[in-house]
Amino acid sequence: MAKTYAIAIDGPAGAGKSTIAKRLSKELGYQYVDTGAIYRTVAYFLDLLGVSPKDADGVSRYIDELTIQIEYDDDGLQHMLMNGMDVTGEIRTQDISQKESLVSAHPEVREMLLDMQRDVAKAYNVIMDGRDIGTVVLPKADVKIFLTASPEVRAKRRTDELLAKGQKADYDTILKEIQQRDYQDTHRPIAPLKMAKDSVKVDTSDMDVDAVIAAIREIITQKVSV
């Protein structure tokens, strides 16, 4: 079986992981795996059932009724299928984002999805982003990046993104949500967000997308023949 390469991009919510990973995967011809979308799908499923993400018994009771699949369209975009239904658009809300962090702390959920994520990395050259890719999911990834930015910058970016889509957005509210999300992600007992020892930190607070892409490409070319 041919050697496959894995690039892990971790970091807090709103750091631009998916934007960067999508562009890099397209430029390098790698498969992009958005693990956050996988956990959002679980959160959305439980939300439809009225199960609180903090309800451990409820999560355990219903998780076996969920089937998740990843499909890619002709443009290489990842689509999430929940029990056969495409929910790619429905999972992209601030509410589901907050609940995703809580849902991902449950061991049953992580166990269910861990092999799924690793299997994709065995089959393809991947750029995978999330919170614990370099530390837990793909600890032997060929390249590990820790992408971050200040909470204030991340909140401003998220506010501008929502306003550009014609949605309501309040900077102060979003900043509080990001700070809460950071606390949840870094303090959860299972696979908390942290920088792997062999990861390279890239702070994007004062960088535009092109500069970030250039910086990460340089890191990748030093470690992998692309």
N, C-alpha and C positions, 0 to 999 in steps of 0.2 A: 504494500500500500504506500502511495507517494506521501512524502512528508508534507504536512499542512502547517501553516503558520498562524499564530494567534496574537492579536494585539489587544490588550486590555486597557480600557479607558475608564477610570473610576473618578468619582468626585461628587460634591454635594449637588443638591437640586438647583437647577438654573445656571449651572456653570457653562452650559453650551455643549455638553457631551454629545447629544444626538446630532446637532448641527455639524459639529466637527467630524464625528464618526461617519456620517452619511457622505460628506464630501470626500473624505479620505478613502472610504471604501470604493467610491465611484472612480476616483483617480487611480487607485492601486488595483482595481479589479477584484477586490475582496468582497465577501458577503458581510453585510452589516447586520448585527444582532442587537436589537434594542431590548435589553432584559427588563428595563423599567416597564415597557409596554406589556410584557408577560405578567408581571405582578399587578399592573393596573387592571388587566383582564380578570384576574382573581378577585380584586377589590370590587370591580363592577358587577361580577357575578353575585357576590355576597350582598352587595348593595341592593340588587334587584330582589333578592330574597328577604331583605329587611334584617340581615344579620350584621350586627355591629362588628367592626374589625377588631374590637377589644374582647369580643365574646369567644373565648377559646373553645368552649364546648360547642358553640354554634358552628365555628369554623371546622372543627373536627367532624361534626355531624354531616355537613354538606359538601365538603371538599371532594369526596369521592364521586359526586354527581357531576363534577366539572371535567370536561375534556378540552384541552387547549391545543391548537395547531398554529404553526407559523407558515404563511405562504408568501411568496414574493411575486409581484407583478412584473410586467415586461421592463419596467424602469428600475427594477431591483428594490422597490419600496416594500417594506415589511407590512404584512397585514395580519391582524390577530383574529383568529376564529375561536369563538366561545361556543362549544357544543354545536359546531357547524355554522354558526352565524358570525358574519364579519362585523366586529365591533370596534374597528380601528378608529373611527371618528368619535364614538360614544365615550371612549375611555380617556379622552383628552380634556378633562376639566380639572379645575383647582381642587374641587371636592374629592374626586377620585385620586388625585395626586397625594393629598393628605392621607387618605385611607390606605393607599398603596404601602406607605411606609409602615403603618401599623400591621397590615396584613402580612407583610414580608417578615415580620418578627416571629411568626408562628412556625415552629419546627416542621409541622406536617406540610405546610405550604412549600417551604424551602426544599424539603426532601423530595416532594413531588416534582419540582421543577429543575433540580440540580442536574440530573442525568440528561434531561431534555436539552439543556444548554450545552453540556459537555459533548453530547452526540453531534450537535451542529458543528462544533469546533473540530471534531475528528473528521468530519466529512468535507469541510471546506476551509479555505483560508478565510479567517474572520477578523473583523474588528467588532469587539463586543464591549458595550458600555453598561455601566451600572454603579453599584455601591461597593460590591465585594468581589469583583471579577478577578483582580490580581491577587487577592488574599485568600479567597475560598473557591470560587468557581473554576478558575484557570490559574492555579498557583504556579504553573510552569509555563505561562505565556511567554512568548519570545520577546515581547516588548510590553512594558507596563508604564502607563501615563497616569498621573494624578492631576486632573484638570480642576482648577478652582478659581474663585474670584471672591471679592468681598461680598457680604450679604447685601450691602447697599447697591452695588453694581448689578448684582443678580436680580434684585427687586426692580431696578430701573429698566433693565432689559425685558423682564417679564411684563412689566406695565406697558412698555412701548409696543411689545409684540401683541398684546391683547387689544390695545387701542387701534393698532393698525388693521386688526381683523374686524373692527367695528364693535368690539365687546366692551363692556364696562370694566374699568380697572382703577383701583385706588392704591396708590403707591404705599401708603402707610400700612394698609391691610395686608398687601402682598409681602411687604418686608417682615411683618410679624409672622406670617405663615411660613416664610422661608426660614426664619430663625427657629420657629417651632419644629419645622421639618429637619433642620440641621441637628437639633437636640435629639429628636426621635431616632434619627439615623445613626448618630454617634453613640447613643446610650442604650440601644437595644441589646439584649443579652446574647442574641445569636447573630453572628456575622455583622458586627457593627461597621459603619463606614470608618475606615482608617487607611492611611497610606502604607502600601507594602514597602518593605525595606529596600527592595530592588526596583522601586518605581521612581520615575522622573517627574518632579513637580513642575507644572506649567501654570503660572498665575496669569489669568487673562484679563485682569481688572483694567489694565491700560493698553490692551491689544485689541485690534479688530480681527475679524474672522480670517482674513488672508494672512495676517501675521502669525496667528495661532497655527494655521495649516502649515505654513512654512517651517515653523519651529518644530512641530511634531514630525513632519516629514524628515527633517534633518535627524531627529532622534531615531526614527525608524530605519533610515538608510545606514546608520552607524551599526545597527544590530541585525538587520535582515536584508538580504539581497532582493530588492524589489525592481 
